[in-house]
Amino acid sequence: MSKPDQDTKAGARPSALLQNLAAIAVQASGAHKMYREARYSRSSGAASAGKRLTSWSCTCGWAGTAKELTVKAGGLGCPSCQAAEGLKSA
C-alpha cells in the first residue's frame, strides 16, 4: 500500500480562517499591551508627558498659577471662592 503524499499538504497556504485569527491575535496583543501599560506602569497625564500645568481657572472667574491654589483635605481649591469643583487646568 502506498501512503498519500504529505508533500502536497506541506506546501499549501494557510486557510483564510487561520490568517484572520493571526491578524486578530496581533491586534489584540497590541491593545492588551496598551491596556496593561496604562493600568499598571505608565501614567498618561500631562505631567508624565513633560508638560507642566501652571495655569488654572475657576468658574467663579479666578485664573492664576498652580502656586496660588490652596490645598485642602478634599484636594486643591480656588483661592478666591475656596471651591474645588470648578477648577480647570488651562
Secondary structure, DSSP 8 states (H G I E B T S, - for coil): -----SHHHHT----HHHHHHHHHHHHHHHHHHHHHIIIII---STTTTT----EEE-TTS-EEEGGG-EEETTEEE-TTT--STT-EE-
